[in-house]
Each structure stands twice: as C-alpha cells, then as structure tokens.
Amino acid sequence: MKPETNGSKVEKKPFKLPIKSGAIQQLLAFASLIVLLIFFSIASPNFFQFSNIVSILLSTSVIGILALGVTFVIITAGIDLSVGTAMTLCSVMTAVFVVTWGLPTPLGVLLGILTGALAGCLSGLAVAKMKIPSFIATLAMMMIAKGLALVISGTRPIYFSDTPGFSEIALGSIIPGLKIPNAVLIFFFMAIFGSIILSKTVIGRYTFAIGSNEEATRLSGVNVDRWKVIIYTIAGLFTGVAGVLMASRLNSAQPGLGMGYELEAIAAVVIGGTSLSGGKGTMVGTVIGALIMSVLTNGLRILSVPQEWQTVVVGIVIIFAVYADILRRRQTA
Amino acid sequence: MLAACGEEETSSDEERDPDKLYIPIVSKGFQHQFWQAVKQGAEQAAEEFDVEITFEGPETEAQVDKQMDMLKAALDKDPDALGFAALDSQAAIPVLQGAADAGIPIVAFDSGVDGDLPITTAATDNKAASALAADKMAELIGEEGKVALIVHDQTSVTGVDRRDGFLEQMEEKYPNIEIVDVQYGGGDHLKSTDLAKTIMQAHPDLDGFFGSNEGSAIGVVNAVREAGKEGEVTIVGFDSGKQQIDAIKDGVMAGAITQNPIGIGYETVKAAVDAINGKDVPEVIDTGFFYYDQSNIDDDEIQAVLYE
C-alpha cells in the first residue's frame, strides 16, 4: 500500500466530480442536514411537524444572520469575535433610538443596523490600517461593545412595550396566509443578499482574493486595506440586522446577552465548509451549517438528550466538518 | 469623580451620634429597586433598635474594585459591626479578615462570603422558595400532569437550589406530576425561549412550566406566546421585573416567587445588633419570600418587594 501512495493519489483523480471543490463540501453538508432530518423524523413523531420546522428556522435566524456576516471576514482569512456583543449593542442602540429618543421605528431600526456597520468599520480600520491581527482587534471590539451596551443601557433592559408592532418585525408574517415569521424570511433574504455580494460583485472577488493570497492581491494593485474596511463594515451590517431581530423577538434590549453567540456563528460557518484559512466559502454553506446546528440541538432536545451531551455532540460535529475540509484540501493539493 | 460619588452616600457620616452603635452596610448596588428595598428594611431595623447605619453600594454589580474601596472606607470609620453583600466573595476576604481580627462582627447578606468570616448570612432560602413554586404549580394544574423546567444554570448555588427545591417538592408531594424535562438557558432570554419552544414541541400535552429566574421565566413566556399556547400551559416564574409583572397582569404567567429584599435589609441590621450585644445568631437567616399573582400583585406588601 505505502509505496503506492503517489500512484493512488493520481488514481483518485477520476473520482473527482466535475464541479468546483467547494461544492463538494457543500453537498456533504447538505447531505448531513438531510440525514439528520430523516434521523430525527424517525426517532420522534414530534420532530417533523410544520410548527417545529418553523421554530427551528426561527431559532436559526439570529445566529444565522450573524454567521452570514462573519463568513465574509473568515473568507478573507480573518475572524470577527465581536459579532455577538456588537449585536447586543445594536439592539440596545435600537431601543435607545426608538424608546428613549422616540424616533419613528423604521428610522430607529435603520440607525440600529448602522451601529453594527460602524462597529464593523472600526474593527476593519483596526485590522487594515493599524495592522492589528483580526483576532485581537475584534476581541477588543467584543469588549468595547459589551461595555458600551451596559453603559448605554445603564445595565438594565430597555423594553419596547410601548412601541406597538415592534415584535412584529421578527414575529409577524409579512405574507398573509403563510405562517412563516418575518425573521425567517429576513434570514433567507440576507443569505441571498450576501450570496450576491460574494459571487457577483467586485467586493466578493476581492474578499476571495485577499483570503487566498493577500500579498499577491496587494501586488496586483488592489487597495487591500480599503477593501478590508468595506468587508468588515458589511459584516457589521449583518450584525446590526441580527441585533434588531433579537430585540424584536424579545421585545426588549437585554444588555447582558450576546457573549458566546459569536462562537456559535463561527461554528456554523465552519460546519458550512468555509475554511478558517481563508479563500473559500459560500453563503449557502453557512445557511446549511447554521441549520445543521439548530436541527441537531432541536432534535436532541426533543429526544430529551441531556443538555450537557448536546454540547458534546455539536463539538464532535465541528471536528468532523473541519476534518472533511482538510481531507478535501489534501486531495485537491 | 470620587467626590461626586461620595456625596449621596456619606451624608450621615458627619452627624454621627457618638452614643449610638454605628453599622455601615455595603451592598451590591443602591439604584435598583431591589437594593432600595433592602435599604428600606435596614432603615426600619435601624430605627427600631436605635442604631446608626449608612447604606452604600457601587453603581453596577460589576464594580468589584469600587465596592472594595467602599468596604475599606467603611471599616476606617471604626464601626461596631458591618453588613456586607459581596460582589466577589473571594476578593473581599483579606479586608474582611482585617475587620474580623479587629473584632468587628460581619453580617453577610444576599449572597454569602466563602469561609467562616461572617457570623451569619441573611438571604433567601432558594430551595424553600422553589418548593413553594412547586406547590403553586401543583395547585394550578390540579396535582397531575406534565411539567418542565427552564433553569438559569446547573452550577451556581441559586440555580441548583431552585431546581432541586422544585424537583424534590414535586417528587415528595405530587406523585401524579411528571417532570418531563429540565433544561438550562443560562438566564439568556433568547436561548430560554428556544429551549422552551422545543420542550413544548417534544411534549405537546405539557401542563406547566417553571422558569427559575427572570431570564428563564421570560423565555418561557415568549415561547408560549410564539407557540400560541397562552392559557394552555401554566407558567410559574421566579424573581421580578417589568416583563414578568406584565405577563402576570396579562394572564400569560400564573404567578411568580419574589425574594424579600426588605426582610434581607431588616434581618441584616438585626443580626448585627444581636452580635454586638453578644446574643447568639443563627448561622443562616432565611429572610423569606412571597408568591405573587393577579390576586395580590397590587397589595402594598407585594408592591414593596417587586422590582422592575
């Protein structure tokens, strides 16, 4: 076997499907999702019901949108640890604009989303202009956002009780008759929006270029620093949308939440086949990754698997998702 | 800035009556309704026993260092006893050790201090409080059916005590009630919402839900609302807060347990006075708790212990 290693590598080539290698990873993730759905449907009659599928989608929406945003950053071979607490800051700011200042809800929501973009922009500036590694820059932003959320709110939750219709942003149904909450529709809209940016625009092209080979991109005359700031800002926009949805779902801004959400978002991105070493990834993959996480936790809860074990299982899934990515890279190398 | 903070807290310092016992109380905060109620109870006791107290605390419960400064300042005034609610029970030990060595009795309140430095701790008996929640739940669902719990965490003393207090009471007294699931949401409103929804999906015939703190209870309320099961599932909560009060008034939540901050303040001062006078003080003082629902939420006694 061993002396043939080189030979077998060559022989494996015909097995490669005539599609882009990223697509294989996505197919694998999608297949895992289907397998999970089938497994839980058989295991419990309470799993595959319209109401449960809707609540899985709803519980995916906030983390899912965070994950979509952080996908951009991870494709550039960076990381954004601030998305969880920045999301909380956005929800607090939305509450300040709408409840405390009494601005019209749409304007308050817009400003809340822009708070996320601003946080992203600042992280981007720290990474691109100050040359601080993204891990550190966004770790700092995580703390800044957490602190600001607490300071601005006075450490107390702000309620939207007197803002009629605020909870409808996430929980209402914009399409009459279709019992799917808006949060789910917004999640899919953001996924399509992210997908278009990534695959059809110059921003997307530079996102991949920077992640594949930053130096080469720079040498070919691209203003890498400027694009990085733009990419982090876009990721921040997604964070802002997630923050508004969270506030709407809770009908309040809870300044103490958000820590740990960034890790769930990053896990969804990784399970979806986006490589932490940059240059590869898709929005569809991230959507599937986020869905795998929620289907897993939902299914295990319905089966009454103790919560401690649910966490262990998700950890194991992440290991295998990354291992699959490494195997694929070895094959294509 | 320090001067600005000191203004409101030390006003009584100058006019200290040398003939009265002096007991400074260092709390975890002073702005929140909860701490204002503790202060009220402490003042009641101070009047009753004719002692001098001061009540102070940092602005937020994260300011451990500021609380340390307040603690040191309080001890510098050479008090007869000290009331203390530790933000960080470890951090305070060296300073408290100094006070104990100087023979100043220390009364811990709200949350304990590690070790045997305080002569007593005046706090809520969380186990007993949750047992009362279990009784109320049983009564509301007719002593039979399926009940699930959303607990804030499985490692802290309050999380464990509230969970076990509820479970043990159910097991002992209500054989026809089945506990179908216990999940932990970290007190995170959103996670608790998703947890509670899934539990209802797994057990469509669920009769009751217990949420062990504010975030957990609100999570359950959100979940029941999102699932459109208002009135079908009986919710009993713990703690107070605007959303819980609203949910009880709306009828989505049946009722909740609230701690008794006035009692905490009162018992702290009383225990300090007893200790100074050389009386025996129990190791733990249960400061009591209340169950509130639509029927009594507007009573003065309950209004005094609710905090938004």
Interface residues (C-beta under 8 A of the other chain):
Chain A: S44 N46 F47 Q49 S51 N52 S55 L58 S59 V62 L150 T155 R156 P157 Y159 S161 L171 M246 R249 L250 N251 S252 Q254 L257 T297 N298 R301 I302 L303 S304 Q307 E308
Chain B: H32 T60 E61 A62 Q154 V180 D181 Q183 Y184 D188 H189 L190 T193 D194 L195 K197 T198 I199 Q201 A202 H203 P204 G215 I218 N222 E226 A227 G241 K242 Q243 D246
